């Protein structure tokens, strides 16, 4: 919900989560197909949410092909802390940008 500025109607949240999981499963299927076709290695470049070890493509791969080695690398603006959802991460400087949630602010 927070990723959508808390502006998403609550009744839509379950559908959004299901869509995200479907995308992760499709990415995982494509990665496994590429692995079978090439013998690897296979690299999937995606957003950090899809790289999340607990919920993203790595989680889908753990179910579909538990013997496949996976390394998740996230790119974040600032230290993600001890609970980072990646195996490794690259810390970059924040990119100056307007608050994307400002468009939802009530006048």
C-alpha positions, 0 to 999 in steps of 0.5 A: 500500500505504501508503495502506492502512496496509500492512495490505492483503494484497499479492495484493490490491494489483493489484486495488486499483490496477485499481479506482482506474484504472477509477474515474479512467477513469469520472470522465474519461468523465463529464467528457468527456460533460459537456464535450460536452453543455455546452461547458464548463467542467467541474469534477470535485471529487474526492480528491487521488489522483484529481487526480494528474496522472500517475495520476489523472483528468488522466492518463486525460483526456490519453489519451482527449482530449489536446486538452482543457485540464486544470487539476488542483488538490490540497488538502493538509495542508502543503507538497507539495514540488517534486514535487507531483502537481498543477498548483496546490494549496491548503495547509490546516492539518492536521485533528486526527485519530487515526492511522487505522493504529492500528486495525491495530497489534498488541497 
